[in-house]
Amino acid sequence: GENVEQHPSTLSVQEGDSAVIKCTYSDSASNYFPWYKQELGKGPQLIIDIRSNVGEKKDQRIAVTLNKTAKHFSLHITETQPEDSAVYFCAASDSSGSARQLTFGSGTQLTVLP
Amino acid sequence: NAGVTQTPKFQVLKTGQSMTLQCAQDMNHEYMSWYRQDPGMGLRLIHYSVGAGITDQGEVPNGYNVSRSTTEDFPLRLLSAAPSQTSVYFCASKTGHSGNTIYFGEGSWLTVV
């Protein structure tokens, strides 16, 4: 099955700086890579996703890049703000079967220091 | 606009007790699932369902049962609680089409003593 590794487990940045979180996956059949943000006491919420036919996707201050050859993808947050502080999860899935299971990384606790 | 609703939010159980975590969604989603979240281990799939009457095991199904009698509800049953089941549980749902957004509930914090 799929295995997703995520680094770093904790990340502290100064407000206004950029943050980068990296994930690698094992199953070359995976073709869908979402990122979730989890605020304290809440459930994870999708913030951005990318499919294997695209190398990069941007949404305002958030961008995701995908390197299918190397089997890794990254989340980039620019001009970080205190409200970006949260746990971020990457995930990967393939299109086999009807359930399209997601395998999650172990999470990154991002702290944006004022 | 309720989305995915989980109850209870917090629960303390004694070892050996049984209980049911409730999950309901009002988005007419075909797919529902249960995850547990443990420190340093991300979210792990317990059970999932692709439609009413259909359930299947995920990565960590032992000690849990599910049923899907309606599209809206997907309860998770702990048969005989163990301290290893102390965790945060999340119910999630999405449409049947591949790649669509998964919506999570707010979570249920369970402690087994």
Contacts between the chains, C-beta under 8 A, distances in Angstrom:
chain1	res1	chain2	res2	distance
A	1	B	59	7.9
A	4	B	42	7.8
A	6	B	42	7.5
A	9	B	40	7.0
A	32	B	98	7.4
A	32	B	99	5.0
A	34	B	101	7.7
A	34	B	102	7.7
A	36	B	104	8.0
A	41	B	106	7.7
A	41	B	107	7.5
A	42	B	106	6.1
A	42	B	107	7.3
A	43	B	4	7.6
A	43	B	90	5.5
A	43	B	92	7.8
A	43	B	104	3.3
A	43	B	105	5.4
A	43	B	106	5.2
A	43	B	107	5.4
A	44	B	43	7.2
A	44	B	90	7.3
A	44	B	104	5.1
A	45	B	104	7.1
A	46	B	101	4.9
A	46	B	102	7.0
A	49	B	99	7.7
A	49	B	101	7.8
A	51	B	99	7.0
A	89	B	42	6.1
A	89	B	43	6.7
A	95	B	98	5.2
A	95	B	99	7.7
A	98	B	50	5.3
A	98	B	96	6.8
A	98	B	98	7.9
A	99	B	31	6.5
A	99	B	48	5.8
A	99	B	50	5.4
A	99	B	56	7.2
A	100	B	31	8.0
A	100	B	98	4.4
A	100	B	99	6.7
A	101	B	45	6.4
A	101	B	48	7.3
A	101	B	58	7.3
A	102	B	45	7.7
A	102	B	102	6.7
A	104	B	35	8.0
A	104	B	42	4.0
A	104	B	43	4.3
A	104	B	44	7.6
A	105	B	42	5.5
A	106	B	40	5.6
A	106	B	41	5.9
A	106	B	42	4.4
A	107	B	40	7.8
A	107	B	42	5.4
